[in-house]
Amino acid sequence: MNKNDSTAFDVRFEPKTEGYFEATLEIWLGFPCNSYQKIILKGRGKAPNPNSLTLRIDEHRFRPSTIAKVPVYFSLDGASLSSIDSIIFDVGYYHRVYNVSTVYSGTFVTQSVIDYKKENIHISVDTRKQNVSEGILAYLEGMVLVGDQKIVDLTINNVKIFSNDSIKVITQNGKIIVDSVCMVDFRLISPEVLPEFNVFIEPNVLTIQVSSSQTFTNAEVYMYDLLGKCVFVEQLYNLPKGESEFKFKHNLNPYQRYFFLVRFGDAIKSIVINYKQTE
């Protein structure tokens, strides 16, 4: 190789571990060059290990007698879960308000032990090879019960991280608030208790007068001509107790006879139409 000859090297260094790295690339050129070179490779990215791990349970509201699924969130400052082998932690709760029966996660949970006497859940998760830095670590699923107490705290305790002792652990406890039982308004819907209706047809205006002994959420009204064809359909919303009136535009013949039906669920009432002609 002549003195004027040169050799170019294209070196691409792609370390698998993110973070600050430093390495030495040795290059040796054999006979007849007999050249030996050292090249220092340096780079900087994210920190190779996370600075802190946060485990968090949020505040949730559930109705009594429902199955509640509560997530346990995690977030890492600086890296992914692949830098940690496993995490073990406990969740304290009050089983007379929130009776946890299952702990699961499609990815992480490897073991869970629910101690009903101590009201404690022991959870083990495998985090290796998980290239994520935040998400849901586990789900707590159980029944929300009705009782004197309406709030239960969910506390994260005894967190242990394996293969990396330098990570700071931050826990944020959550709670479940049991919503009050909804007020129930019972209504007997039968032809005997349905409202009374008066229907007046004027050119372009249909008036429906209602007299009711109780409230109704809604009713459906239908009009048919003498051939049985449905020519008018409308909804009456929030029928109050007492007197009320509804007006609708229409293209009906005010001098023609129509058959009028009102439907309340399965209950049907027929209406006699009073023709109100204008001068």
C-alpha positions as semicolon CSV with decimal commas, in nm:
position;residue;x (nm);y (nm);z (nm)
1;M;0,000;0,000;0,000
2;N;0,150;0,331;-0,104
3;K;0,188;0,626;0,129
4;N;-0,078;0,817;-0,061
5;D;-0,328;0,538;-0,026
6;S;-0,589;0,570;0,245
7;T;-0,852;0,350;0,402
8;A;-1,189;0,483;0,527
9;F;-1,393;0,312;0,797
10;D;-1,762;0,377;0,855
11;V;-1,822;0,290;1,221
12;R;-2,175;0,274;1,362
13;F;-2,207;0,214;1,731
14;E;-2,555;0,112;1,852
15;P;-2,546;0,003;2,217
16;K;-2,844;-0,196;2,338
17;T;-2,848;-0,022;2,676
18;E;-2,974;0,334;2,662
19;G;-2,785;0,599;2,852
20;Y;-2,435;0,740;2,873
21;F;-2,180;0,499;2,726
22;E;-1,807;0,493;2,660
23;A;-1,619;0,226;2,468
24;T;-1,292;0,175;2,281
25;L;-1,278;0,057;1,921
26;E;-0,944;-0,099;1,831
27;I;-0,842;-0,107;1,464
28;W;-0,536;-0,303;1,347
29;L;-0,421;-0,307;0,986
30;G;-0,198;-0,599;0,901
31;F;0,096;-0,641;0,664
32;P;0,224;-0,435;0,500
33;C;0,065;-0,145;0,689
34;N;0,123;-0,279;1,041
35;S;-0,089;0,004;1,178
36;Y;-0,272;0,003;1,508
37;Q;-0,533;0,263;1,613
38;K;-0,761;0,323;1,909
39;I;-1,083;0,517;1,875
40;I;-1,285;0,626;2,178
41;L;-1,660;0,608;2,124
42;K;-1,883;0,814;2,348
43;G;-2,251;0,893;2,352
44;R;-2,531;1,012;2,577
45;G;-2,901;0,925;2,591
46;K;-3,143;0,844;2,869
47;A;-3,008;0,736;3,205
48;P;-2,929;0,361;3,198
49;N;-3,128;0,303;3,515
50;P;-3,443;0,475;3,640
51;N;-3,409;0,728;3,917
52;S;-3,745;0,650;4,074
53;L;-4,041;0,414;4,047
54;T;-4,392;0,541;4,126
55;L;-4,677;0,307;4,212
56;R;-5,017;0,479;4,216
57;I;-5,382;0,399;4,279
58;D;-5,631;0,671;4,188
59;E;-5,962;0,769;4,341
60;H;-6,263;0,585;4,201
61;R;-6,639;0,603;4,246
62;F;-6,858;0,296;4,218
63;R;-7,219;0,209;4,280
64;P;-7,298;-0,047;4,551
65;S;-7,329;-0,412;4,443
66;T;-7,112;-0,364;4,135
67;I;-6,793;-0,538;4,027
68;A;-6,517;-0,275;4,047
69;K;-6,190;-0,306;3,855
70;V;-5,923;-0,078;4,003
71;P;-5,589;-0,036;3,820
72;V;-5,251;-0,001;3,991
73;Y;-5,040;0,234;3,778
74;F;-4,661;0,254;3,751
75;S;-4,423;0,509;3,604
76;L;-4,043;0,507;3,581
77;D;-3,825;0,814;3,572
78;G;-3,541;0,759;3,330
79;A;-3,572;0,411;3,181
80;S;-3,793;0,113;3,110
81;L;-3,901;-0,183;3,321
82;S;-3,636;-0,397;3,155
83;S;-3,384;-0,257;3,405
84;I;-3,577;-0,423;3,691
85;D;-3,619;-0,797;3,742
86;S;-3,934;-0,793;3,954
87;I;-4,146;-0,591;4,196
88;I;-4,328;-0,718;4,504
89;F;-4,575;-0,505;4,696
90;D;-4,879;-0,522;4,922
91;V;-5,214;-0,346;4,894
92;G;-5,415;-0,283;5,209
93;Y;-5,792;-0,242;5,189
94;Y;-6,116;-0,278;5,388
95;H;-6,298;-0,585;5,263
96;R;-6,637;-0,489;5,409
97;V;-6,656;-0,208;5,154
98;Y;-6,441;-0,342;4,871
99;N;-6,408;-0,720;4,873
100;V;-6,124;-0,798;4,629
101;S;-6,151;-1,145;4,476
102;T;-5,908;-1,133;4,181
103;V;-5,573;-0,972;4,098
104;Y;-5,465;-0,998;3,738
105;S;-5,271;-0,844;3,452
106;G;-5,214;-0,986;3,108
107;T;-4,842;-0,906;3,121
108;F;-4,696;-0,857;3,466
109;V;-4,864;-1,040;3,755
110;T;-4,706;-1,376;3,834
111;Q;-4,855;-1,437;4,180
112;S;-5,109;-1,282;4,413
113;V;-5,219;-1,385;4,762
114;I;-5,531;-1,229;4,917
115;D;-5,534;-1,244;5,295
116;Y;-5,892;-1,169;5,398
117;K;-5,814;-1,181;5,772
118;K;-5,542;-0,916;5,748
119;E;-5,720;-0,734;5,463
120;N;-5,401;-0,744;5,262
121;I;-5,303;-0,844;4,908
122;H;-4,950;-0,965;4,832
123;I;-4,866;-0,911;4,464
124;S;-4,560;-1,028;4,268
125;V;-4,492;-0,900;3,917
126;D;-4,226;-0,992;3,661
127;T;-4,097;-0,684;3,481
128;R;-3,803;-0,824;3,284
129;K;-3,795;-0,770;2,907
130;Q;-4,071;-0,511;2,932
131;N;-3,961;-0,211;2,728
132;V;-4,217;0,029;2,876
133;S;-4,177;0,310;3,126
134;E;-4,538;0,362;3,237
135;G;-4,872;0,189;3,235
136;I;-5,090;-0,043;3,444
137;L;-4,906;-0,295;3,658
138;A;-5,207;-0,485;3,792
139;Y;-5,585;-0,479;3,829
140;L;-5,772;-0,531;4,155
141;E;-6,121;-0,666;4,094
142;G;-6,390;-0,715;4,354
143;M;-6,740;-0,638;4,475
144;V;-6,839;-0,300;4,616
145;L;-7,058;-0,364;4,920
146;V;-7,331;-0,164;5,087
147;G;-7,263;-0,061;5,446
148;D;-7,225;0,226;5,690
149;Q;-6,880;0,315;5,560
150;K;-6,873;0,486;5,220
151;I;-6,497;0,534;5,167
152;V;-6,219;0,275;5,168
153;D;-5,849;0,362;5,137
154;L;-5,626;0,147;4,916
155;T;-5,270;0,165;5,053
156;I;-4,954;0,044;4,879
157;N;-4,707;-0,103;5,129
158;N;-4,380;-0,300;5,154
159;V;-4,258;-0,236;4,800
160;K;-3,947;-0,438;4,710
161;I;-3,749;-0,403;4,388
162;F;-3,510;-0,677;4,279
163;S;-3,188;-0,634;4,076
164;N;-3,171;-0,259;4,133
165;D;-3,153;-0,124;4,487
166;S;-3,072;0,235;4,389
167;I;-3,422;0,319;4,266
168;K;-3,628;0,547;4,485
169;V;-3,982;0,418;4,541
170;I;-4,275;0,661;4,550
171;T;-4,621;0,536;4,644
172;Q;-4,951;0,720;4,602
173;N;-5,244;0,563;4,781
174;G;-5,593;0,567;4,638
175;K;-5,948;0,524;4,758
176;I;-6,289;0,400;4,659
177;I;-6,593;0,614;4,726
178;V;-6,925;0,433;4,731
179;D;-7,191;0,642;4,561
180;S;-7,526;0,681;4,735
181;V;-7,798;0,448;4,626
182;C;-8,012;0,618;4,361
183;M;-8,361;0,728;4,453
184;V;-8,621;0,501;4,300
185;D;-8,951;0,643;4,178
186;F;-9,196;0,357;4,136
187;R;-9,468;0,404;3,875
188;L;-9,759;0,175;3,807
189;I;-9,824;0,191;3,435
190;S;-10,158;0,040;3,339
191;P;-10,457;0,161;3,138
192;E;-10,635;0,248;3,466
193;V;-10,376;0,506;3,572
194;L;-10,272;0,647;3,235
195;P;-10,323;1,021;3,183
196;E;-10,628;1,168;3,019
197;F;-10,574;1,326;2,676
198;N;-10,754;1,577;2,462
199;V;-10,634;1,623;2,105
200;F;-10,726;1,922;1,887
201;I;-10,643;1,948;1,519
202;E;-10,616;2,292;1,361
203;P;-10,460;2,383;1,028
204;N;-10,085;2,329;1,073
205;V;-10,109;2,288;1,454
206;L;-10,180;1,977;1,660
207;T;-10,251;2,041;2,029
208;I;-10,231;1,763;2,290
209;Q;-10,361;1,840;2,639
210;V;-10,262;1,601;2,918
211;S;-10,406;1,554;3,266
212;S;-10,204;1,307;3,478
213;S;-10,215;1,183;3,837
214;Q;-9,842;1,100;3,829
215;T;-9,527;1,184;3,636
216;F;-9,414;0,991;3,328
217;T;-9,072;0,999;3,164
218;N;-9,204;0,985;2,811
219;A;-9,484;0,857;2,590
220;E;-9,516;0,783;2,219
221;V;-9,814;0,916;2,024
222;Y;-9,934;0,778;1,690
223;M;-10,204;0,891;1,448
224;Y;-10,360;0,665;1,183
225;D;-10,601;0,748;0,905
226;L;-10,913;0,539;0,837
227;L;-10,711;0,312;0,604
228;G;-10,472;0,222;0,889
229;K;-10,178;0,425;0,760
230;C;-9,960;0,591;1,025
231;V;-9,954;0,962;0,941
232;F;-9,805;1,115;1,257
233;V;-9,551;0,998;1,522
234;E;-9,414;1,205;1,808
235;Q;-9,259;1,174;2,156
236;L;-9,393;1,345;2,468
237;Y;-9,108;1,390;2,716
238;N;-9,129;1,448;3,092
239;L;-9,504;1,442;3,144
240;P;-9,560;1,615;3,478
241;K;-9,822;1,547;3,739
242;G;-10,123;1,770;3,674
243;E;-10,208;1,962;3,357
244;S;-9,974;2,009;3,059
245;E;-10,001;2,095;2,691
246;F;-9,794;2,011;2,382
247;K;-9,813;2,166;2,035
248;F;-9,676;2,024;1,709
249;K;-9,674;2,134;1,347
250;H;-9,838;1,900;1,095
251;N;-9,960;1,864;0,738
252;L;-10,279;1,676;0,822
253;N;-10,628;1,750;0,701
254;P;-10,803;1,901;1,007
255;Y;-11,144;1,788;0,879
256;Q;-11,051;1,423;0,832
257;R;-11,103;1,161;1,099
258;Y;-10,798;1,000;1,261
259;F;-10,739;0,725;1,510
260;F;-10,502;0,834;1,792
261;L;-10,293;0,603;2,015
262;V;-10,062;0,675;2,309
263;R;-9,808;0,412;2,415
264;F;-9,644;0,393;2,760
265;G;-9,416;0,092;2,728
266;D;-9,656;-0,200;2,688
267;A;-9,962;0,001;2,795
268;I;-10,167;0,160;2,516
269;K;-10,445;0,413;2,537
270;S;-10,672;0,522;2,250
271;I;-10,775;0,884;2,218
272;V;-11,085;1,046;2,070
273;I;-10,988;1,346;1,859
274;N;-11,186;1,666;1,903
275;Y;-11,177;1,878;1,591
276;K;-11,113;2,242;1,657
277;Q;-11,182;2,436;1,343
278;T;-11,075;2,793;1,297
279;E;-11,283;3,053;1,122
